[in-house]
Amino acid sequence: MSLRLGKKIIKPPKKEHYDVLIIGAGPAGFSAAVYASRFLLKTAIVSEEVGGQLNLTNVVDDYPATLSIKASELVSRFRQHAEKLFNVPVYEYITVKGFNKDNSEKYHVIGTNGLDVYTKTIIMAVGSRRRKLNVPGEKEFTGKGVSYCSICDAPLYKGKKSVIVVGGGDAALEGSLLLSDYVNTVYLVHRRDQFRAKPFYVKRVLEKKNIELLYNTIVTEIRGKGLVKSAIIENKVTRERREIPIDGIFIEIGFEPPKEWYKSLGLEIDEDGYIRVDDWMRTNIPGVFAAGDATSKWKGFRQIVTAAASGSIAAYSAYTYLTEKGLLEG
């Protein structure tokens, strides 16, 4: 990627050498950058975009010591911490195409926008993309009533009249149960006639009086003015369509890790397509680590704080690897 400073675009210096190259600029990537720099490792970040999953929400109130903060401001603080305090360059709009190890124990990393650098270690912090409905209004109202994380944003809807949760798995039902403690009515919209979630969640949802189940139903449009105000739903069996007034919609239909890309890089992945790591964020490739939503860790509980924690661990593991290999100068 390239780094935007005003209107100027700066590309990563060609043939530059790093101790650590971090791929991804979300909480995990920035945390890894801060800790790697504290270990005096020459570090850089490359990423398709800055912010990761934080770009899909509006307000964050579950990150320690922040009370309540706009997600965009939190992203800015993460970035400033790495760039201004530790002089870590952040190169945006880059897609990494591949990396190969040369005879000097360094990885040659290439990608779009002129990425052509060498690094002794790599930290994969690319996260994963939440699946989207791809319906009118979804993109427009993302962060303005459209959320992809019930656990993250449920408290923001305390006292609201109604919300929709879309999905039929554990995340959707768990989110519905949580939201039912904050709002008057939760509409649980599922495209099939039965849930695939654990029986425990299904039983609890069926017992909740303020969760209305809408089977065989899909959301076809999200409407509002500034913020989400309503959604159009359609019954797939009867073809009946109606508009439901809501204060928000939570889309919980899973994630899409770039598993084919991981495979092309030689990374071992789990059954869901996430990078397999051990407790120290080490992958199957020596000198390559992973952190955050990219990994097989904590798949049922993806949070900013866990992503940041894993980024720090990955940085420590990279430092340990370099020390044990005798690859640090001075």
PyMOL commands that set and color helices and strands:
alter all, ss='L'
color gray80, all
select helices_A, chain A and resi 27-38+52-56+71-86+150-157+170-179+199-207+259-264+292-294+304-325
alter helices_A, ss='H'
color red, helices_A
select strands_A, chain A and resi 3-5+8-10+17-25+43-50+59-60+69-70+90-91+96-101+107-111+116-124+129-130+146-147+162-166+185-189+211-214+217-224+228-235+241-245+248-251+255-256+288-290
alter strands_A, ss='S'
color yellow, strands_A
deselect
rebuild
show_as cartoon
